[in-house]
Amino acid sequence: MEFGILFTSHPNAVAEPYPHRDVHARVTRQIVRADELGYDYAWVAEHHFSNEYGIMPDVFVYAGYLAALTKRIKIGTAVVTLPLANPLRVAENSAFVDILTGGRFVLGLGSGYRKYEFDAFGVDFEHRRDIQEEALPVLMELLHNKRIDHKGKYFSAKVDGAYELFPHPIQQPHPPIFLAASTERSLGVAGRYGFGTMMSSWTPFPELARQAKVYRDALTETPPQWRQNGARGHVDVARWVYVAETDAKAKRESEEGIMKNLAHFSSGHTSGYLGTVSKDVGASPRDYDALNKDILLHGSPASIVEKIETLRDTAGVDSVMLHYPPYYGQDKALASLELFATEVIPKFKSPGAKRKTA
């Protein structure tokens, strides 16, 4: 299995007061440390206009910056909000950052789930999946053939004759591509396009297994020309993670922060599938211990290993994307990442870490 960390550049207003410029130095330090600790991915998330969530207007700019500061970790976007982007620029920037990272770039795409971001850019939130589904074939045509002649409802693009997409990426035919997916529609799109899929941090374990099956069934529909994607068939699951020496210590150090974060997610800011699932979680009479049964990965190394084994064996998860709010403080967050790297990851990297068969 592989392990990455999702960085939303979410400010902690106490330690990083308005206008929260210090958040970027803190996140960068954590990414550099993740590289040193041997994590496989550093995922950076695009978000706009809110100091209650992420402050990251351009993931490509940040990925290019991180390319010079890291050595081996893959730099991924989780995600580029495709309906707010131009697919030509996404194709160009993906190739460029792949060069800057020496072939360590991974492109994660998604339709978005924060309506205020769409309102600000003047993009129709209700039609975001339609916009994405027009942009995806444009993007794939460019990445594979370097030229495009498209005139559609949401995009027009023409690159032909003596002109083509430059630069060309190191990874061929393009960097690995993932799609954030949780609905039947988006899981089907991910499978048909041959993308890897990234699943939600709030989805309970049994539902993750069902979603993974929907995705894998759709992989049979990937046309031959799109089967070279290095991420095809890869199921990545985002999880809220906090590890300490004991379950009790993990709860003591993380309960207040994760419940504060949950309160924001279930307060109406989040829309679409994530809005529904976070509202359901927040509205249910669930406490920390209930959440930690089938949503959170909080606890001792042994407890977390057991939960990841369940994800692997029931949903066929190929990688886990660690996520955590900023409220624990730099020292505790780094201690959790280090303990996960030394006590959890080796259990899934050793020759004996084999997937169970049904």
N, C-alpha and C positions, 0 to 999 in steps of 0.2 A: 504494500500500500504506500501511497504518498501522502504527505502532510503539508498544508500551506496555512497561511495566516491572512485573514481578511482585515484590512486596515481601512476604516471608514473616515479617518481624520475627523473624528467626532471630538469636539472640545470639551474639556472639563472646566467649567466656568470658574471654579474655585482656584485651581492651579494655573489656568490659562485665561486670565480675565479678558473681557472685551477690549479690542476686536479679535482676540484669540489667535494672534500670529504665532504664539509659541507652540501651538498644536503641531505644526509641521516639523519643527525640530525634534519634538518628542516622538512622533511617528517614524521619522527617518532613523532615529537612534534604534528604535525597536526593529526596523527592517534590517539594518546593518547587523544587529545582534542575531536576528533570525538566520541571516546568511552564515554567520559564524557557527551557529548551533546546528546547521545541517538541514534546516527545513527545505522542502522542495520548491515551494511557491511563496512569493509575497504578492498578494492580490490587493490592488488599490481601487477604490470605489469613487465614481463620479457622483457628486451631489452639489446642489446650488442653493444659495439664498437663506439657509437656516443655520442658526448657531445652536439649535437643539439636536442637530444631526451632523452629517458630514460637511466639511468645507474643502471641496476638491473640484474646482471648475474644469480642470483639463488633466485627465489621467495620462495622456501621452507626454505632456511636458514633464510630469512627475516621473514617469517611467524612464525618460531620457536622462533625467538627473540621477535617478537611482542606478542606472547602468554604470555610471562612473564610480559609484560608491560600493558596489557589490561585486562579488567574484563568481559565484556559482549558482546562486538562487535564481529560479525563473521569475520574471516580472510579469504579472498578469493583470488584466483589467477585469474588475468584478463589480460593476460592469461599465462599458460604454453604453449610454442610453441611446440606442440607435435612432429612435424617432426624433431625437433632438439634434442629430448629427447629419452630415452629408456623407453618404456611403463612399464617395470618391476620396474624401479626406480621411475617412477611416482606413481605407485600403492603403493610401499613401503613407499615413503615419504608422500603421502597423508594420509595413515593410521597413520604414526608416528606423523605428525603434528596434526592430529585430536586428538590424545592422549594428546599431549602437550597443546593444546588449551582447553581441557576438552570438546571436542565435538563441537567446534565452527569453524571447518574448512570447506571451500567450494572450490571445485575444478573447476576452469574454464579453458577450453582448447581452442586452436585455431590453425589454420594452418600457421599463420604468414603472414606478408605483407611487410617486409623490406628485399629486395633481398641481400643487403650487409651482413646481418647477416648469411644468408645461404651460401653465397660465402665464408665467413670466416671459417665456419665449414665444408666446402666441401660437402654440401648437395644440391641436385638438387632442385632449387627453383620452376621450372616449374612443377615438379611432387609432390609438397608438399601436395596437397590434396590426391593424391594416397597413399603417405606415411602415412598420418594421418588415412586414411580409412583402412589401414592394421593394424595400431597400436590400433585403438579403440576396435575391438573385442578381441585383446590380453589383453588390459587393463580390459575390462569388465569380461572376463573369470577369470582373476586373482582375481579381487575384489569379484566375486561371489563364485568361487570354490576354490580359494587359490592355484590352480595348473594349469599348462599349458604345452602343448607339441605342439609347433608351429614352422613350418619352411616355411617361405614365401620369397617374393622377397626382402623385406627391413629389416625384423627382423627374428631372430631365437631365440627361448626361450624354455627351458625345466626345469620345476620344478615339480617333481613327486616323487612317492615312499614315503620315510620317510620325504621328504622335502615339505614345503608349504610356502606360503607368510606370512611373519611376519614383523611387528606386525599386529594385527587385530584392526581396528578402533573402536572407541566408537560408532559412528553413524552406524547403520546397515540398509541395507547390506553394505553400504559405505557412505562416505560423499556426500552431494548433488553435482551433476555434471552439469555444464553448458557448452555449446559450443558457441563460438563466430560465428555468422552466419548472412549473408546478401544476399548471392547468392541463387538461386533456389537449387543448389546442396547442399550447407552447411545447409540450412534450412531443407531440406528433411532429411539429415543425423541426424540433431538434433532431429527431430520428431521421426524418426524410432528407434533411440537408447533410446528414453525416456529421453533425456537431457532437462534441461532448455536452453533457448537461450538468448544470449546477442547481442544486435543490436547496430549499429554504431552511433557515436556521430554526424556525418555529414549528415545523411539521413533525408530528409524533412519529415514532419509529415504524409502527405498522403501516401508516399512510405512505411513508417513504418507500417501503417495499412495493406497494401497489403502483406508485408512480414510476419506479424504476422498471417495472414490467411493461407499463404502457410505453415508455421510452424505448426499451429494447425491442418490443414488437414492431415499433415504427422504423427501426434500423433496417429492417428487411426491404424497405421502400427507398433506401438511398440509391440514387442512380450511380452507375459505375464511375463517372467522372468526378464524383464528390467523395469517393471512398478512400482517398489518400490523406484525408485529414488526420493528423496525428492524434487528435482527441476523440475520434469516432469511437463510440461504445463506452466511453469513460464516464462513470457516474461519480460526481463530486457532491458531497453533502456539507453544507455549512452548519456548524454547531457552536453554541455558546459554551466556552471551555474555561474552566478554572481548576487547577490541580494544586493540591497541597499534600503534606505528609499524611494526613488523615482526612476522612470524610468530615469529621466534626470541624477541623480547622478550615477546610475548604468552605464549609457553610458559614462559619463565623466570619470569614474574610470577604465572602462574595455575596452573601444574601442581600444586603442592603443595596449594593450597586446594581445587581441584576434585576431586582424588583423595581428599582427606580427606572431602569431602562425599559422594562416591560410596560410600565405605566405610560411612558411616552408612546411606545408602539401601539398601545391599545386606546389612545386618546383621540383618534380620528385623523391624524396626520398621514397615515399610511393607507393606500387604496389598492384595489385589485385583490389578487389572491393573498398577498401579504397582509393587506388590511383586514381581510376576512379572518385569516387564521390567527392573527395577533389579537383581534377583537374577541374571537372565541376563547382564546387562551386567557385573555385578561378579564373577560366577563364571567368566566367559570369560577367556581369557588376553589381555585387551585392555589396552593401555597408553594413555597420553595421546594419542599419535599416532593410534592406531586409533580411539579415541573421536572424535577431531577430524575424521575422514573423513566420518562420516554422522550424528553426534549433536550434538557441540558446535559452536558458532559462535565459535571462538577464532582470533585471528590478526590480520593487518594489515587495514586497511579494504578493500583490493582483494580479499583472500581471503574476507572475510565477505560482500561484495557478490556474489561469485560463488556462494557457498553459498545466499544468499537468493534469487538468481535461479533456482537449481535448485529450491528449495522452491516458488517461485511458479509455475514452468513445469511441474513434474511433479505437484504436489499442488494447484495452484490456490489457494495460501495467500493470504489477504487481509490478514492482519496477523501480526506477530511479537511475542511477549511475551518481552522480555529477562528473564533470571533469572541470579542469581549468588550464591554463598555469601558470608558476611560476612568471610571470612578474609583478603581482600586488603588490608583497611584502607580507611578513608574516602577518603584521597587517591587511591589507585589506582582504587578503584571509581568515584569521580567523574570521574577522568581518562578512564576507559574509556567512561563514559556520554557525556562531552563529545565525545570523538573519534568515537563512533558517530553522535552527532547532527550533527556538522559534516561528516563524510566518508562516511558510509554512507546515512543517511536521504535526503539530497538526490538520490542516484542513483535513488530510487524515487518521488520527488515531482515530478521534472521532467517536462515534456511528452514527453521522449524515452523515459521509463521505461515502455514498453509491454509488455504480456504477449505472449509468443511464441504462435503458433498451431501446432497439430500439423500 
